[in-house]
Amino acid sequence: MPKGVYLRRKGSEKVRQAALAACKKAALANTGSKRSDETRRKLSENKRRFYLNPEKRIENGIRQRGNKAPNWQGGKSRESERLRKSIEFKLWREAVFARDNWTCQDCGVRGANLHPHHIKAFSQFPELRFAIDNGVTLCAICHRARHRNKF
């Protein structure tokens, strides 16, 4: 609760003082405790060893893939989601942006929040999903407008 709330409440002086003391005690409890130099050194070592070491991070990522991951649910992600996270999609996206010089093809804004847009729908034309000619670079606003005008 915000400071001073207990002082404005009705009640006896004894209740107000007890509430104020509880509030101060809680504030002191949240300040944290002092750690010894040895503990701080160990924490720093662990951080360097596991969080800042790229080899360890890659190793942990490989070890927890697929059905070994803690939140694995039997591979139930949709096919479209898997395709959009694939390396082929990322390469297609970059190729479309590079071809259009990172410029929205509707309004001409360069380097804004860009989206790759499929000219022929991703779901209806599976053979054209990764065709560079089937993509166009749009900013987020123009991309939203294209989809709104479609229906």
N, C-alpha and C positions, 0 to 999 in steps of 0.2 A: 504494500500500500504506500501511497505517497506520504511524504513527511507531513506532520501536523494534522493528519486526519483524526488521530486519537484525541487530540486536544479539543476538537470542536464537538465531540460526542457528548451527549448528556450522560450523567452518571456521577457516582461519588468520586471524590478526589482520590481515594484509594484505588479504584478501578482504573482511573486515568493514569495514575503513576505506574501501576503494574503493566498496563498496555505500553506505555512509553518505554519502560525498562525492557520489555520483550522486544520491542522494535529496535532499540539500541543494541541489544544482545545479538539479534539476527544480523544487523549491519556489521558488527564486529566479526561474526562467524564467517561472513562472505569475503573477508579480506585475504584469506589464505594463510598458509603456514610457511615459515621459513624452512628452506631445504638446506641440508648440509652441503659442503663443497663436494664431498664424495658422491652424493646422490645426483647433484647437478652434472658432475662429470660423466656419470653412467648414463644419464638421460641423453646427454649430448652425443656420447659415443653411439648409442642405439639409433639416434636420429640420423647420424652420418652413415651408419652401417646399412640401415634399411630404407630410409625415405629418400636420402639424397644420392644413393648409389644406383645409377641407371641399370647396371647388370642385374642387381637384386630385384628391381622393379619388373624387368622383363621376365626374369625367372619366376617371380610370383604370378605374373599374368599368365604365363604358359601353364603353370601348375594348376591354375584355377579356371581352366577353360572347359566349356561343354558340360558334361554331366558331373564334373568334379567341382563346379562352382557351387557356392552355398545356396544360391537362389535358383538353381536349375529346376525347370518345371517340364522337362521332357521334350524340349525343342519345339514349343508350341507357338513361336513367333510366326507371323504371317510371311508368305513368300515375298510380297512386295516390300515388307520391312527389311528382310534379308537382302533383297536385291539393292535397295537404296543405301544399305550400309556396305555394299561390296566394293572392292577395289575397282571393278569395271565402271561402276557408277561414278566413283570419285574421279577417275581418269576422264570419263565422258564429260563430266561437269567442268573440269579444268580446261579441257579442249574447247568446249563451247565458249567459256569465258575468254580464253586466249584468242580464239577466232574473232570474237566481237570486240576485242580490245578492252575488256572489262567495262563496257559501256552499255547502259540500258538502251535497247533498240527502239523503244517507244518514245521516251522523253529525252534521251541523250545524256543523262547523268552518268558520270564516270566514277567508278569505285565506291558507289554507295552500298547499301545492303542488297547485294545481288542474289537473284534466284535463277537457276536454269529452268526453262520452261519447255516442256515437250509440245511440239506443234501438233503432232498426232498423239492421242492419249496413251499414256504409259500402260494402262490396263487393257486397252482395246487392240493395241498393235505391239505384241511382244517381240516381233522381229525387228522393230524400229527403236527399241528401248535405248540402245547404246549407239545409234547412228548419229553422228555429229550433225548431219544435215537436218535432223529432226529436232534440234534444240535451238533455242534462242535465249539470249541474256536479257533479263528484265530486272528492274529494281522491285523491291517488295510491294510498293504501291501500285505499280503498273501490273505486276503479276496478279495481285488481288483483283484489280479491275478487269483483267482478261478473263479470269474465272467467273466473275460476277456477270459479265456480259455474255458468257457462253450459254447460260441457261435461259 
